[in-house]
Amino acid sequence: MRRAVAAAALALVVVIGGILAFTSPPRLLSLYDRAAGGGAGARQVAEGAAFGSHGQSLDIWAPQGAASDADLPVVIFWYGGGWAKGDRTAYAFAGRALANQGFLVVIPDYRKVPQVRFPAFLDDGAEAVAWVEDNIAQYGGDPARLAFMGHSAGAYQAIMLALDSKRLVAAGADPSNVQAAVGLSGPYDFYPFDSPRSIAAFSQWPQPEETQPITYARADAPTLLLVTSEGDETVRPRNTNNLAAKLRELGAPVEVINYGPLDHEEVVMALSKPFRSKGPVLADSARFLKAQMGE
């Protein structure tokens, strides 16, 4: 009997281990978040909605009980992954967290290296913004109150699109609807390219300065919150500090928060319920977004 129980337990461990081996860390975090109660107070109102001209998809999260005509402020959240990996479904923890703060949250996919190079993934992001402006009202969102947010390569997407208004216009979006943007641990001033992922994504572009968010800093930019941490050895704090300094020099509004010892991944993990004690990333982001867009 004991041998049978032990064999069954071993088999279960093998099965779970196999599942975990093929599950991305963000997806595991979303599962853990849901098990810890992170799903309470939020609901998914769209899954895999099609947008854009290259078969892209997006998910939408809303506060539980929000009406379809609620006119909620909208946060478009782009995930990270070094422009080479990641998908929207693995970041349900971020969608739920922000929806619980009273936002309608859109998480779009975008094409990645090696399928594409700069600027294709940014063009996908701009198409997501255009889709949101045209369609988000039917899900209870206010298309005139948009904010961009992202982590790592997703922060690059969010801040680049907030600053480079011409790219939004080219996709059919109205930049005046963008009220704010939050960049979590993002690369904004990283030329010359010195990592395999940045080389793969950007080195073929003939004008490298055009790949850098700091190039597009402008006095009339939407208000930005730039988050960094001294413990981040993946995207160094100088990216945030340099962009913030440039914006302040131009007279643009910007807020910087440094979470000290947190590393690159811990900053986004802190959005999830199990790891919220690592730092007030969610609370600070929500406070900032509500101040810019209202509730």
C-alpha positions as CSV (number, residue, x, y, z in Angstrom):
1,M,0.0,0.0,0.0
2,R,2.8,2.4,1.0
3,R,4.6,1.6,-2.2
4,A,1.5,2.3,-4.3
5,V,1.0,5.7,-2.6
6,A,4.7,6.5,-3.0
7,A,4.5,5.6,-6.7
8,A,1.4,7.7,-7.2
9,A,3.0,10.6,-5.5
10,L,6.1,10.2,-7.6
11,A,4.0,10.1,-10.8
12,L,2.2,13.3,-9.7
13,V,5.5,15.0,-9.2
14,V,6.7,14.0,-12.6
15,V,3.5,15.2,-14.2
16,I,3.6,18.6,-12.4
17,G,7.3,18.9,-13.1
18,G,6.6,18.3,-16.8
19,I,3.9,21.0,-16.8
20,L,6.2,23.5,-15.1
21,A,9.1,22.7,-17.5
22,F,6.9,23.9,-20.4
23,T,5.3,26.8,-18.6
24,S,6.8,30.3,-18.8
25,P,7.6,32.1,-15.5
26,P,5.0,34.8,-16.2
27,R,2.3,32.2,-16.8
28,L,3.3,30.4,-13.6
29,L,3.0,33.8,-11.8
30,S,-0.5,34.3,-13.2
31,L,-1.5,30.8,-12.0
32,Y,0.0,31.5,-8.6
33,D,-1.7,34.9,-8.5
34,R,-5.1,33.4,-9.3
35,A,-4.7,30.7,-6.6
36,A,-3.8,33.4,-4.1
37,G,-7.0,35.3,-4.8
38,G,-5.7,37.8,-7.4
39,G,-8.7,37.1,-9.6
40,A,-11.2,38.4,-7.1
41,G,-12.7,41.7,-8.2
42,A,-11.7,41.4,-11.8
43,R,-13.1,39.6,-14.9
44,Q,-11.9,39.0,-18.4
45,V,-14.3,40.6,-20.9
46,A,-12.5,39.8,-24.1
47,E,-10.0,37.0,-25.0
48,G,-8.1,36.9,-28.2
49,A,-9.9,39.8,-29.9
50,A,-8.4,40.3,-33.3
51,F,-6.8,43.6,-34.3
52,G,-4.3,45.1,-36.7
53,S,-3.0,43.9,-40.1
54,H,-0.9,41.0,-39.1
55,G,-3.2,38.7,-37.1
56,Q,-2.5,40.2,-33.7
57,S,-4.8,39.5,-30.7
58,L,-5.5,41.2,-27.4
59,D,-7.2,40.5,-24.1
60,I,-9.3,42.9,-22.0
61,W,-9.8,42.9,-18.2
62,A,-12.5,44.9,-16.3
63,P,-13.4,45.5,-12.7
64,Q,-16.0,42.9,-11.5
65,G,-19.5,44.3,-11.9
66,A,-18.4,47.2,-14.2
67,A,-21.2,48.1,-16.6
68,S,-20.6,48.0,-20.4
69,D,-21.3,51.7,-20.5
70,A,-19.1,52.6,-17.5
71,D,-16.6,54.9,-19.4
72,L,-13.7,53.6,-17.4
73,P,-10.2,55.0,-17.8
74,V,-8.2,52.6,-20.1
75,V,-4.7,51.2,-19.5
76,I,-3.0,49.4,-22.4
77,F,-0.3,47.1,-20.9
78,W,2.6,45.7,-23.0
79,Y,4.5,42.8,-21.6
80,G,8.3,42.3,-21.8
81,G,10.5,39.6,-23.1
82,G,13.4,41.3,-24.9
83,W,11.4,41.8,-28.1
84,A,11.8,38.0,-28.6
85,K,9.2,36.2,-26.4
86,G,6.1,36.6,-24.3
87,D,2.4,36.5,-24.9
88,R,-0.7,38.3,-23.6
89,T,-2.2,35.3,-21.9
90,A,0.7,34.9,-19.5
91,Y,0.2,38.4,-18.1
92,A,-3.3,37.9,-16.7
93,F,-1.9,38.8,-13.2
94,A,-1.2,42.3,-14.5
95,G,-4.6,42.7,-16.1
96,R,-6.4,41.5,-13.0
97,A,-4.3,43.8,-10.7
98,L,-5.0,46.9,-12.7
99,A,-8.6,46.1,-13.2
100,N,-9.0,45.8,-9.5
101,Q,-7.8,49.4,-9.3
102,G,-10.7,50.5,-11.4
103,F,-9.2,50.5,-14.9
104,L,-10.2,48.7,-18.1
105,V,-7.1,46.9,-19.1
106,V,-6.0,45.9,-22.6
107,I,-3.1,43.5,-23.1
108,P,-2.1,43.2,-26.7
109,D,0.3,40.8,-28.4
110,Y,2.9,42.1,-30.9
111,R,5.2,40.4,-33.4
112,K,8.7,39.6,-32.2
113,V,12.3,38.9,-33.3
114,P,13.3,36.9,-35.4
115,Q,10.0,37.2,-37.3
116,V,10.4,41.0,-37.4
117,R,12.8,43.7,-36.5
118,F,12.4,47.4,-35.4
119,P,10.0,49.1,-36.0
120,A,7.4,46.3,-36.7
121,F,6.6,45.6,-33.0
122,L,6.1,49.3,-32.4
123,D,3.7,49.5,-35.4
124,D,1.8,46.6,-33.9
125,G,1.5,48.6,-30.7
126,A,0.2,51.6,-32.6
127,E,-2.4,49.4,-34.3
128,A,-3.5,48.2,-30.9
129,V,-4.0,51.8,-29.8
130,A,-6.1,52.6,-32.9
131,W,-8.2,49.5,-32.2
132,V,-8.8,50.5,-28.6
133,E,-9.9,54.0,-29.7
134,D,-12.4,52.6,-32.2
135,N,-13.7,49.7,-30.1
136,I,-13.2,50.1,-26.3
137,A,-16.4,51.9,-25.6
138,Q,-18.4,48.7,-26.2
139,Y,-16.4,47.1,-23.3
140,G,-17.0,50.0,-20.9
141,G,-13.9,52.0,-21.6
142,D,-13.5,55.7,-22.3
143,P,-11.4,56.1,-25.6
144,A,-10.5,59.7,-24.7
145,R,-8.8,58.5,-21.4
146,L,-6.0,56.3,-22.4
147,A,-2.7,55.4,-20.6
148,F,0.1,53.2,-21.7
149,M,2.0,50.9,-19.4
150,G,4.6,48.1,-19.8
151,H,7.5,46.3,-18.3
152,S,11.0,46.0,-19.8
153,A,10.6,45.7,-23.6
154,G,6.9,46.4,-22.9
155,A,7.9,49.6,-21.2
156,Y,9.9,50.5,-24.4
157,Q,6.7,50.0,-26.3
158,A,4.6,52.1,-23.9
159,I,7.1,55.0,-23.6
160,M,8.1,55.1,-27.3
161,L,4.5,55.2,-28.4
162,A,3.6,57.9,-25.8
163,L,6.5,60.1,-27.1
164,D,6.4,59.3,-30.8
165,S,3.0,60.7,-31.7
166,K,3.7,60.4,-35.5
167,R,3.7,56.6,-35.2
168,L,0.2,56.7,-33.6
169,V,-1.1,59.0,-36.3
170,A,0.2,56.7,-39.0
171,A,-1.8,53.9,-37.5
172,G,-5.0,55.9,-37.4
173,A,-4.9,56.7,-33.7
174,D,-5.4,60.1,-32.0
175,P,-2.4,60.9,-29.7
176,S,-4.5,63.5,-27.8
177,N,-6.3,60.7,-26.1
178,V,-3.1,59.5,-24.4
179,Q,-3.1,61.1,-20.9
180,A,-0.2,59.3,-19.3
181,A,2.3,56.4,-19.5
182,V,4.1,54.2,-17.0
183,G,7.4,52.5,-17.8
184,L,8.5,49.7,-15.5
185,S,12.2,49.0,-15.8
186,G,12.4,50.0,-19.4
187,P,15.2,50.7,-21.9
188,Y,15.1,54.2,-23.2
189,D,18.7,55.2,-23.9
190,F,20.6,52.1,-24.8
191,Y,22.7,52.8,-27.9
192,P,25.2,51.6,-28.8
193,F,23.6,48.1,-28.8
194,D,25.6,45.8,-26.6
195,S,23.3,42.9,-25.8
196,P,22.3,40.0,-28.1
197,R,18.6,41.0,-28.0
198,S,19.1,44.7,-28.7
199,I,21.5,43.8,-31.5
200,A,18.9,41.4,-33.0
201,A,16.0,43.8,-32.7
202,F,17.6,47.1,-33.7
203,S,21.1,46.9,-35.3
204,Q,19.8,46.6,-38.9
205,W,18.1,50.0,-38.7
206,P,20.3,52.6,-40.5
207,Q,19.5,55.5,-38.1
208,P,20.0,54.0,-34.6
209,E,19.0,57.2,-32.9
210,E,15.5,56.7,-34.3
211,T,15.2,53.5,-32.2
212,Q,15.7,55.3,-28.9
213,P,12.8,56.7,-26.8
214,I,15.1,59.6,-25.5
215,T,15.2,60.9,-29.1
216,Y,11.5,61.6,-29.0
217,A,11.4,63.5,-25.7
218,R,9.3,66.6,-26.1
219,A,8.0,69.4,-23.9
220,D,4.3,68.5,-24.6
221,A,4.7,64.8,-23.9
222,P,2.0,63.0,-21.8
223,T,3.0,62.9,-18.1
224,L,5.3,59.9,-17.5
225,L,6.0,57.7,-14.5
226,L,9.4,56.0,-14.9
227,V,10.1,53.2,-12.5
228,T,13.6,51.7,-12.0
229,S,15.6,50.0,-9.3
230,E,19.2,49.8,-8.3
231,G,19.1,46.1,-8.2
232,D,18.2,45.9,-11.9
233,E,21.2,44.5,-13.8
234,T,19.2,43.8,-17.0
235,V,18.1,47.3,-17.7
236,R,20.3,49.7,-15.8
237,P,18.7,52.7,-14.0
238,R,20.6,55.1,-16.3
239,N,17.9,54.5,-18.9
240,T,15.3,56.0,-16.6
241,N,17.6,58.7,-15.3
242,N,18.7,59.9,-18.7
243,L,15.2,60.1,-20.1
244,A,13.9,61.8,-17.0
245,A,16.7,64.4,-17.2
246,K,16.0,65.1,-20.8
247,L,12.2,65.5,-20.2
248,R,12.9,67.9,-17.3
249,E,15.3,69.9,-19.4
250,L,12.5,70.4,-21.9
251,G,10.0,71.2,-19.2
252,A,7.9,68.0,-19.6
253,P,6.2,66.5,-16.6
254,V,7.8,63.3,-15.3
255,E,7.9,61.3,-12.1
256,V,10.7,58.8,-11.2
257,I,10.5,56.1,-8.6
258,N,13.5,53.9,-7.7
259,Y,12.6,50.7,-5.8
260,G,16.1,50.2,-4.5
261,P,17.2,46.6,-4.2
262,L,14.4,45.1,-6.4
263,D,15.8,43.3,-9.5
264,H,14.4,43.5,-13.0
265,E,11.8,40.8,-12.7
266,E,10.7,41.6,-9.1
267,V,9.4,45.0,-10.2
268,V,6.7,43.4,-12.4
269,M,6.2,40.5,-10.0
270,A,5.1,43.1,-7.4
271,L,2.0,43.7,-9.4
272,S,0.8,40.2,-8.5
273,K,-0.9,39.5,-5.2
274,P,1.6,36.9,-3.9
275,F,4.6,39.3,-4.4
276,R,2.9,42.7,-3.7
277,S,4.9,43.0,-0.5
278,K,8.1,43.4,-2.5
279,G,7.2,47.0,-3.2
280,P,4.3,49.4,-3.8
281,V,4.5,49.1,-7.6
282,L,0.8,48.6,-8.1
283,A,-0.2,51.2,-5.5
284,D,2.2,53.8,-7.0
285,S,1.2,53.1,-10.5
286,A,-2.6,53.3,-9.7
287,R,-2.1,56.5,-7.8
288,F,-0.3,58.1,-10.7
289,L,-2.7,56.9,-13.3
290,K,-5.8,58.1,-11.4
291,A,-4.2,61.5,-10.9
292,Q,-3.7,61.8,-14.7
293,M,-7.0,60.2,-15.9
294,G,-9.4,60.4,-13.0
295,E,-11.4,57.4,-11.7
